[in-house]
């Protein structure tokens, strides 16, 4: 693994990222020698990133040459294989979104299909899943973990389900540091086994639901299994960083880059970047400087408003909605990822919608459910 103390690897701040995507891509590309990478990675001197929308023919960060033409070899081949790894993680995200929606709405087959379609057809997710990026791996493992958590909410926890969920929590934590919050949701699904309650009475019924002392011991055992497996799978990375660098999350290298704020900015200033976050969540390609037509963003906003209206109507007639802790988990996870992004943008200028993709599956469930 590259060192966080220097830039001998040339990976810059990426050395602080959890390594799962890079390990998989490294294994896939290991038989091929990308010795010509430095000669292939040519910066485009006419890149117009600092003036988005004003330079029509210089949108590429890199200058592309005939060395990238098919049939590929060397670094060009390795990069294409790494992109296929992203694509595989993207496909897993679509499947996991379908599974998550199926757990939340087991009696409504169209909602899982529509949820999977929304994820698969989100333009920015298609883009991220076709480039060399760890964002699709974070989306895949986060959504798969939520699927396992929702399954425990519906069927109850067992030692086997706890161990499987622990594996997924550990793998997710090796994609993005923000995903470690999934462990809290997984433990809650074991310790608070409430099925189909009204969210208003969750707290009042939580203590009673723990049941007998034997039940409580069983749930604590399952929670311990989940935590132990998750730590075994993903905890080594954070322990290594703590031992070597006194920085378990690897944030120091991210906070030593040109786009870091001199001091954390106020929350109101971070909120001012939300329009860019919104556009780049749906589609801002290239280096974030190739956007879609404004009418598309307005149309998508209309879809979001329609979903909110649907949820508002549902709350007025709450019996028509199967609103339980599986949906509450999706909502709280979306809130946690969004809050993490806001906090990050107070420290680093990074208004990138792709950073919200760990919540993409849960967001799609909520959006489709609102429309339904």
N, C-alpha and C positions, 0 to 999 in steps of 0.2 A: 504494500500500500504506500502511496506517495506521502512524503512528510508534510506536515503543516507548518514546519519551521522555515522552509525555504521554497523556492519555486523551481527546483531542479527538474521537476516533471513537466513543467510548462502548463499545468492544469489550473493555475491561478486559484481562485476561490473555490473551485469545484472539489478540491481536496477535502474540504470540510463537509461535503455531502455524504450521507450514508451510502454504502458502496454496492447495494444489491444490483442495480441496473448495470453498473460498470463491471462487476464481476461476471454477470451473465454474458454481457457483450464481449468481455475479454476472453471468456471460454470459447465463445462461438467464433471469434476472429483469430484465436491463437494459432491455427495452422497456417495462417497467411501473414506475410511479412510486410507491414506498411512502412518500409524504410524510406519511402519517398514522400512521406507526409509533409515534411517541412517545405519541400519544393512544390507540393500540390496546393498547400494553404496560402494562396496569394491574396493579399488584401486589395480590395477594389479602391483605387485612389479617387474615383468619382462617387463614392458612396454618399448618398444624400440624407443620412439618418437625422442629422441635426436640422434639416429643413423638410420634414415630412410633407408629401403632397406637392412639392415644388420641383422635384427632379424626376421627370417621367421615365428616364431610361437608365437610372443608376440606383435601383432598389436593392441590388445584391451587395451584401457585406463583403463577400469573397468574389474574386475574379475567376470565372470558370473557363477552362480551356478544353481542347480536344482530348487531353489526358483522362478526362472523366467519361469519355464515350465508351459505349459497350463494344466489345467485351471488356469488363473491368479487370484490373489487376492491381496488386499492391495496395496502397492506401485507399484508392477508390473502391476496390472490392471490399475491403474491411469495413469501410464506412457504410456501404450498402447493406452488408450483413448486420451491422449494428442497428441500422434503421429497421431491418426485419425483426430484430428483437423488440424494438419499440412497437411495431405493428402487432406482434404476438401479445404483448401486454395490453394493447388497445382492444384486441379481440376478447381477451379475458375480462376486461372492464365491461364490455357489452354483455357478455354472458352473466357476469356477477350482478349487473344492474337488473337483468331479467329475473335472476334468482331472488334478489332482494325484494323486488316488487311482488313476486309470487308469494313470498313469505308474508308480506304485509297485506296483500289482497288475494288470498288463496282461492277465492270463489269467483274472481273476475279475471278471466284469461286475457282480455284485451288490454288491461292496464299493464301487465308485465311486458307484453309485446310492444306497446306504445312506448314504454319506458326504455326498453332496449333500443328501439328505433331512434328515440330522441338522442340518446348517448351516441349511437353509431353515426348519426347524421349531423351532429354539432360540428360546424366547419372547423373551428379551432382545434377540436379534439382530433378530427381527421388529420389536420396538419401536424399536431404534436405527436400523433401516433405514427407519423411517417418520416420523422427526422430523428437524429441521434439526440435523445433527451431522456432524462429519468422521470419526466412528469407522467408519462403513461404508466410506468410501473407503480408510481404512488397512487394513481387513480385505480389501477387494477387491484392492488392488495388492500387498499382502504375499502373499496366496494365489496370485495370478497369477505373481508372481516365483518363488515356490517351485515352481509348475508348470513354469516354464521351466528352473529349476535341475535339477529331477528329470529333465526331458527330456534335459538335457546329460549327467547321470549315465548315463542309459540308452543314448543314441545317440552320445555323444561330442560334444566341442565343435567347432564350426566358426566361422569369422569371422561368418557370418550369425547363428548362434544366439547368439554372444557379444554381438553388437550389439543383438539383440532383448532379451536378458536385461539388458543395460546400460540400455536404455530403461525397462524395468520397474523396475529398481533405482532409477533416477533419479526416476521418477514416484512410487514408494513413499516415497522420502525426502522428497517434497513433501506427504505426508499426516500423518506423525507422525515426530518425531525418532528414536524408538526403532527405526524401520525401516531406518536407515542400516546397521545390523548385517547386513542381508541381503547387502551387498556382499562381506562375508567369505565367506559360504556360496557365493556365485556364483563368486568367484575360486577357491575350493577345488574346485568342480566341474570347473574347467578344468585346474587344475594336478595334481589327483589323480584321473586317469581310471580308477578301479577299478570294475569291473562285477561285481555279485553276490559280493563277498567276505564271509567271516565277519568280523564286527567285531573279533574277537580278534586277527586277523592284519593289520589295516589298516596299522598303523605299519610292520610288518616288510616289507610289500610295496610301500609307497608309493614308495620310492626306485627300485625296479626298474621300476615302472609308468611312470615318466617316459620310459623308453626311450632312444633315441639322442639325440645332440645336436640333430639336425634336428627330432625330435619335441619336444624341450624348447623350442627356439626357436619352433616353431609354437604351443605352448601359452602361452609368454610373450607372443607376439604377440596371441593371442586374449584373454588376460587384460588386456593393454594396451588393446585395442579396447573391451572391456567397461568398464574403468575410465574411459576417455576419454568414452565415450557417457554413462555414468551421471553423470559430473561436468558434462557439457554440459547434460544435461536437468535435474538437480536441484541441482548444486553452486552455482549462482548465488545461490540463496536464502541459503545458509550463508555464502558469501563476502560478500554484501551486509550481513548482520548483523554479520560480523566487522569490516567496514570502517566501518559507521555507528555500531555500538554496542559494539564489542569483545566481542561475545557471539554467536558463530556459531550456537549452539543456541537462542538466545532464551529462556534459562532465567531471566534476571533478572526479567522481568515476572511469571513464575509464582512466583518467590520473594519477591514484594512484594505478597502477598495475605493476607487475614485467616486463611486456613487453613494457612499455613506454620508448621511447627514452629519454636519459638524457637531450637532447636539440633537437629541430627539425632538422632533417637531411636535407642536400641539395636535391633538386629535382632530380638531377642526380643519387643520391644514392637510392632514392625511386624508380626511373625507373629501377634500376638493379633488383628489385624484380618482375618485370613484367612476366618473364618466369614462376614463381611459380603461379602468379595470373592467367596466361593463362591456365596452367595445371589444377589448382583447379577450374577454371570456368567450364571446361568440365568434370572433374572427378578426385577427390582426396578424397578417402573415409576414413572411420574410423576417426581418429583425424587429417586428412590431410596427413597421412603417408602411405596410400595404393593407389598407382597410377596405371594407366592403362599402357599397353605396349607403349613404345615411338612411335611405328609406328602409333598408333591411333592418337596421338597428331599431328604428321606430316601430316597424311591424313586430319585431320580437318583443319590444316593450308592451305592445298591445296584447300579445299572448300572455305575458306575465301578469298584466292587469286582469285579464280574463280569468286566469287561475286564482288570483287573489279574490276576485268577486265570487268565484265558485266556492272557495273556502269560507268566505263570509256567509254565503247562503247556507252552507253546510252547518255552520255553527248555530244559525237560527233554527235549523231543523236537525239537531245533532243526532237524532236517531237514524238518520239516513246515512251516516258516515260510520264506518268501522274504525273509530279513532282510538287506538290503544298505544301501548308503549313502543311498539315497533315504529309507528309514525312519529311519536315523540322523539325517539332516538334519532330518526332521520333529521328532524327539525333541529335538535340540539347539536348534532354533529355539524350540520351546515353552519349554525351559529358559531361553533367553536373554531371551524376553519376560517370563517369570515373574520372573526375577532383576531385570530392569529395573523392574518394578512394585514389588518389595520395596524396592529402592534408592530409588525415588521416594517411597514411603510413609514412608521414614525422614526425608524432608525436608518432605513435604507430606501433610496428612491427606486422602488420596484413595483410599479402599478400594473403588474402582469396578471391577466385573468387566468392564465394557465396554473397559477399558484393555488387557485381554488379547485382544481380538478380532483383532489382527494375527496371532495364532497359531491362530485358530479353525479354519481349514481343516486345518492340520497336526494339531491336537488331534483333530478329527473323524476323520481317517485313522487315527490311533493307537487311538482308542476303538473304532471299527468293526472294525479289524483284531483287536484283543483279543477282542471278542465273537465274531468269526468263528473 
